Amino acid sequence: MRGSERNSKSSSDLNVSFGYQCNACQYASAEVNYESEHSTTIQIQDSKTKSRSSSFSCLSGAALSANATLANTNICNGLIGEEILPGLDSPTSFRRMASSPSISRLDLLSSSSQSSVSTLTGIASTDSDVLESSRNFWNSMSSPAAVESSSFLNAVDIQTAGGAAGEDRVQAVCSEENGWLFCGVYDGFNGRDAADFLAGTLYENIRFYLYLLESQIKQQRESSGLYEKKHLQCSSSHKAMKSELSLAIKTSYIEKRSGLSTNFSYEDFSSEAFRLGVLDCLVRALAQAESDFIYMVEQEMEDRPDLVSVGSSVLVVLLHGMDLYVLNLGDSRAVLATTNSSGNGTLEAIQLTEIHTIDNDAEYKKVLADHPDDPSPIIGGKVKGRLKLTRALGVGYLKKGKLNDALMGILRVRNLCSPPYVYTHPFTFSHTVSENDLFVILGSDGLFDFFTNDEVVNMVHWFIQDNASGDPAKYLIEQLVLKAAKCAGFTTEELMSVPAGRRRRYHDDVTVIVIILGNKQRTSTASTLL
C-alpha cells in the first residue's frame, strides 16, 4: 500500500481526529499556535519548565462512522450524557485539564450497597470473585479527593481527547511529565449506550483501583517497618553522603516514573508483583463497570427494553513509564510493531490481544463446554444465533434470564438454558517497552476487516518514515476507505456519499490510535496539541 493515493474526501468526513506531540526534554515558557485541518487554531501558554519522562513521543487518533452517530445517551436519567460525555461528541484535539475529573461526581452510579475492597492481589481474578469483591465500591469512598492526590493516573496538568464515531467511542488521557498514557477504544453494538458508559466511567474506575493498590503497598510498608525513614548516625561522612545520594536518585526516579509522592520505594513500582497488581486493577475496574451497567439496565429496562441487548467490546492500553499494560474484551486489537531482536532489522507485528469471537477455536470450545445441557448454544456461527462475540460488556439478555424475558416476541432468545452465554472476564497482558519497539496500533475490528496485522504495521512504518509531519491514524483510515470502495466497486467519493447507516453494508465503524514509542521527536501538522 506504500505510496497509495491520499483521499481528501475521506479526511474531511472523519468523525474524530486528534493528535498529541510530546515536547522536547524541556518545556520552554512560550505561547504556541497549533493548527489542524480538523480544528481551529488554539493558543496555549506554558509557564513552567518540566522534565520529560514519557516513553512515547506522540500519538494520533482517528475514527470514521458507518452507523449514525446518535445524540448522547439518556441512560441513568441523563446523568452520563449531561455530566460526563457532551465533550466527546465532536472533539478535534486534545484539551488541557487542570486536574483529572473528580471521581465524586460518579458516586450516584453505585448500585446499592458498599463493597469490600480491602484486598488487591497480583493474581488474575475470575468473573465471580471480581464482581463479589468489587461490587458497588463508589459509596465506600469516604474521601473522593484522596484519589486525586494519590493515584499515579493523576497529575496537576493532563491532556485528554476523545470522540464518537457511529457506535464506537475513543478516549486518550496522558501526562508526559509523569510518564503515563491511557487509551480506550470501545466498540459498541446494538446501540451506543454501553460504549458511552465505558467512556464516562472506566478511566475513573481504573484510577480508583490503582489508588487502592497504592494504598495497600503503603500499608504493607508501614506494617513491615520498611516504610519509616531511618535516621542513622554515621561516623563516616563518606558513608552518609553515599546514602543521601542513593536516596536522592531513588526519589527522583520514582517521581519521574509515576508522579507519586516519595513514600514508596523504587522496588514497589518495579516488581513483578506490582505489574500483576496493575493488571488486576484493570480487571476489577472493568468488572465494576459491568456490574454498574447491568444494574442500570435493570432499572431502565421497563422504559427501554432495548438496553438488554446493548453491549461493547473493550480495549484499554495503559503506558506507565516503560511498562505497557493491555486489557481487551471482544474483538478489538492492539498490535505492537517491533524490530527483530537478532539485529537484522526485520519488522515484526505482535498482537497483544486475544480475539473473543466464535471464530476463535478456543472460545468456540469454551462455549460448548460450559453449556453441556444446551443442545444448541451456537447457532449459525453465533452465540444462541445472536452474537459472534463470546466476551463483551453489557448484552445482558445473553447473561441473565430476567433480562432476556424483557424482550418481546422474536427478539427474545428461545431456550436460554444456562446463562451466561457471553462472558465478561478479559484478557490482560503486560510488556516492558524495549529499544526495539517502534509503535503500537489500537483498532476496532472494523480496521481488521480489511487489513492483517502485518499490513497495518507495514503501512504505518512506511508512512512515518516518509511523512515527518503526517498523521498515521488518519492515514490508516484513508487506506481503509480506498480498499472498502474498491471492494464495493465504488470510487471513494461514491462510498463516502452513502449516508451513515446504509454505509454499514460496506464497512464498519472504524477507530484507530497509533502510539509512537521511544523519545524520537516528530512534528505533526495534521494533529493538534492543546
Sequence and secondary structure as in RCSB ss.txt:
>XXXX:A:sequence
MRGSERNSKSSSDLNVSFGYQCNACQYASAEVNYESEHSTTIQIQDSKTKSRSSSFSCLSGAALSANATLANTNI
CNGLIGEEILPGLDSPTSFRRMASSPSISRLDLLSSSSQSSVSTLTGIASTDSDVLESSRNFWNSMSSPAAVESS
SFLNAVDIQTAGGAAGEDRVQAVCSEENGWLFCGVYDGFNGRDAADFLAGTLYENIRFYLYLLESQIKQQRESSG
LYEKKHLQCSSSHKAMKSELSLAIKTSYIEKRSGLSTNFSYEDFSSEAFRLGVLDCLVRALAQAESDFIYMVEQE
MEDRPDLVSVGSSVLVVLLHGMDLYVLNLGDSRAVLATTNSSGNGTLEAIQLTEIHTIDNDAEYKKVLADHPDDP
SPIIGGKVKGRLKLTRALGVGYLKKGKLNDALMGILRVRNLCSPPYVYTHPFTFSHTVSENDLFVILGSDGLFDF
FTNDEVVNMVHWFIQDNASGDPAKYLIEQLVLKAAKCAGFTTEELMSVPAGRRRRYHDDVTVIVIILGNKQRTST
ASTLL
>XXXX:A:secstr
 TT    HHHHHT SEEEEEE   SB  SEEEEEEETTEEEEEEEE S  B   SEEEEEEEEE SS       T
TTTHHHHHTSGGGSS  S EEESS   GGGGGGG  SS        SS   HHHHHHHHTT GGG S THHHHHH
 TT  SSEEEEEEEETTEEEEEEEETTTTEEEEEEEEEESSSHHHHHHHHHHHHHHHHHHHHHHHHHHHHHHHHT
 SS      S HHHHHHHHHHHHHHHHHHHHHH   TTS HHHHHSHHHHHHHHHHHHHHHHHHHHHHHHHHHHH
TTT GGGGG EEEEEEEEEETTEEEEEEESS EEEEEEE TTTT  EEEEE S   BTTSHHHHHHHHHH TT S
 SEETTEETTTBSBSB EE GGGT HHHHTTS GGGS TT  SS  SB   EEEEEE  TTEEEEEEE HHHHTT
  HHHHHHHHHHHHHH TT  HHHHHHHHHHHHHHHHHT  HHHHHHS TTGGGGT   EEEEEEEESS     T
TS   
